[in-house]
């Protein structure tokens, strides 16, 4: 018995040592990624602050999920606490926050579309791929709205990158360093006219790829635990029997055609605030996608 306990103790010591080495290496690699400096030199935005522009900015703030993370008033909040992975806290982005008043419109745009802070370092876990190709006009409207938010001195506290999150980043399964996920080649962005067209739907759908994948066939959502449910397949292979009314019900009420509820993680309440034109355009675009069969589990 004494010999067995000795070997178990030795095995435990080896496991602990290996774990410490892995975490140490992951920590070093993640810190190196966070220390990297990026240049963001997109053409300057043309800023307007008229009521129509601010109304469009408010619409984008809600329908693109900014309010889900930063709060309805932009004052910041705890987004989620994923135990050993990450404690994600969205900062106060109102003019009363600790740093936003010092940023220009173009610097804020660089954070939104490229994940790059004014000092060149990357934001953490910012879904920049969803915003990277947002048009210059829409980006300017969103920035104008953010700059016009009522000032708040709320301090939501710091975020925390925990050991498992750093290991997952090392393994390529965690989009920790936002800026490294997009191309920083300077360019202007346009958008198709807001109409019930697949082209406009494709423009809107870029915000869905972070969860549903570039081919919209569903995937394990990056940054979520292994037992977290995969996102759903949105290609005609999975929703080919749906009608447009079914799609509207799913987004506006969170219900599938059979009456079952969408997963809680699906931000349907955010997308429910899209206009009928926007939802119809999304529906039109989804039906142009190549059908991809869902992976068997």
N, C-alpha and C positions, 0 to 999 in steps of 0.2 A: 504493500500500500504506500509506504514511504517513497519507494522508487517511482510509482505512478504519479504521485503528487509532485515529485521533483521534475519529472518530464512535463507534466501539465504546466508547472510554473515556468519552465524553460520555454515551452511553446507559447505561452501567454506573453512572455517577455519579447520573444521574436516578433509576434504579431504587433505588439505595441511599438516596437522599434521600426518595423516596416511602415506602420501607419504614420509615425512621426516623420519618417523620411519622405513619404509620399506627400503629406501635407506641407512639409517644408519646401519641397520642390515646387508644388503647386502654388504656394504662397509667393515664391520668388518669381515664377513665370507670370502670375497674375499681376504682381506689382510692376513687372517690366512692361506688361501690356498697358497698364493704367498710366505709366510714366511716359509713354510714347506721345510725341507732339505731332499734330496734324495742321496742315494749312487749309483754310477754307476761304476761297476768294471768289465766290460767285458774284456776278454783276450786282451792283447796288439795287435795292428795291425802290420802286416809286411809291412813296407812302401817301395815302389819303386817309382822312379821318372824318369824312362826312357820315351822316346817319346810315346810308345804305351800306357803306363799307363796314362800319361797326356792326351792323346787323348781320352781315355775312360772316364776319369774324366770330360773332357770338354763336351762330349756327355751326360753324366749323369746330369751335371749342367744345360744343356739346356732342356733335355727331362723330367726331374723330377721337373721342375718348379722353380728351384733356381733363374734363371735369371729373371723370372716373378716378383718375390718379391724383390730380392736384386739388380736387374739391370744387364744388359748384362756384365758389367765390375765388378760386385760385390760391387760397391761403395755405395750401399744403396739408398733408395728412399721412398717417400710416396707411400704406397700400395693402401690404400683407407681411406676415412674419412666417417665413418658411423654415423655421427651426434651424437645423445645421447648415442650410443653404444660404439664406439671405433674409435680412430684415430690410424691406424696401420702404423707404420714406420719400414721398414726393415733396420737393421744396416749395416754399412760399414764392409764387411768381408774380405777386402783386407789386405795385410800386412801393409798398411798405415793407417788402422783404429785405433781407440783409444785403443782397447784391444786385437785384434786378434794376434799381434806379440808375445804376452805373453802366448799364449795357445799352448800346445803340440798337436800332431796329435791325440792322444787318447782323449784328452779333447774336441777337435773339433768333433770327432766321437761321443762322449757322448751327445753333444748338438744336433747333427743331428739325432741320432737314439733314444735317450732317453729324449731329451729336458732338460737336466740337465747341468747347468753352472758349471764351475770349483769350485765355492764356494758351490755347492750342491743345490742351489735354481733353481726353474724352469724358463725356457723361457716362454714368453707370446705368445700365439696364434701361436706357431710353429707347423706345421702339422706333428708331429713326427710319428703318426701312419702310414703315407705313407712311412716312411723311416726305421721304427723300425726293420724290418726283411731284410733290404738290406744286401747283403753278405759282409763278411769281405773284400774280394778283391775289390768289387765295392766301398765300403765305403773308403777304403784306396786310391783308385784312385780318388774319389771325393775330399777327404781331400788334397791329393797331388796337385790337380788342384787349389783348393782354396788357398793353401799356395803359389802357383806359380803365382797367379794373379798379374798384375802390381799394385804397391802400389798407393793408392789414399788417399788424406787427406780430402775427402768429408765428411761433417757432415750433415746427412739427418735430424737431430733433434730427439727429444724424441717421443715415443708413448704416447698415453693418453687413460686410461681406464675410460670410462664415466659412469654416474649413471645407465643407462639402461643396459649397458654391465655387471655391477656388479650384478644387479637384475637377469638378465638372467642366469648368472653363478650360483647364489644361487638356482635358479629353475632347474638347471641341463640342461639348453639348450644352453650353451655357453662354448666351450672348451678353456677357458681362461688360465688355468694352464696346460701347455703342458705335464709336467712330470707325472701328475696323470692319464693320459690316457693310459699308457703302463705298462707292467710288467718289473720290473728292475732286475729280476733274471739274473745273469751273464751267458752268453752263447755265443758260436761262431755261426756264420751264414755262410751257404753255398748257392750256387745257381746252378740250373740246367744248362746244356750246352745251349748256345745261338743257338737255332734251332727252326724250325716250329713245336713246340709241345705244347700241352695244359699245360704241366708242366712248361715250360718256360713262357708261357702266364700268368699263375697264379702268378708267381714270379713278373712279370711286373705289373700285375693288382692291386697289393697291393696299388699302388699310386692312384687308382680310388675310393677306398672305402670311403675316407673322404667325398666325395660329393655324390656318388651313393649308399652308404650303404654297410654293410658287405655282404648282399645277392645280391647286384647290382640291386635291384629292384626299385631304386630311393627313394628319401626322401626329406624332407625339409633340406636344407643345413645348418648344425650347424653354428650359429653365424650370420645368415642373418636375415633381418627384416621379420615380418610375411607375408608381401605381396610379398616377393621375390619368384620367380618361383621355384618349386621343381625340383630336378635333374631327369633325365629321367631313365626309366626302361631299363636295358641293358640285361635282361634275354631273352631266346628264346620266352617267351610269348609276348614280344614286338617287337623283331627284328628277329623273326623266318622266316619271308618272305624276309629278306635281303639276298643279295649275298655278297660274300667277296669283290667284286668290289664296292658295295654300302658302305661297311664299310670303305674301303680305301678312297672313295670320301668324306665321312663324316669327316674323320680325316685330310685328305690332303687339302680339299677345304672348309670344314665347311658347306656342303650341304647334306641334307637327300635325299633318293631315289626320293621323289616327287619334289625335287628342292628347298624346303624351307630351310632357313638358321638355323643353330644351334643357341642356345641362346648365347648372347655375353659373358656370364660368363663362358661358356665352353671353356677351353684353348686349342682349337684344333690346333692353330698355334704352340703351344709348342709340342704337340704330333705328329704334322706333320713332325717333324724332326726325328722321329723314323725311323729305317731302315725297309725295306720290311719284313725282317725276324721277327722283333719285332712285327710289326702290324699283320702279319699272325699268329704269336703265340698268340697274344691277341684274335684274331678272333676265333682261335681254342679253346681257353679256355672258352670264353663266351658261346660257344655252348655246353659246358659240364655242365653249370649251370642248376639247377632245374628251370623250368619256374614258374614265379611268376606274377600273374595278377596285373596290375597297379591299385592303389587305385582310386576309383571313387571320383570325386570332386563335 
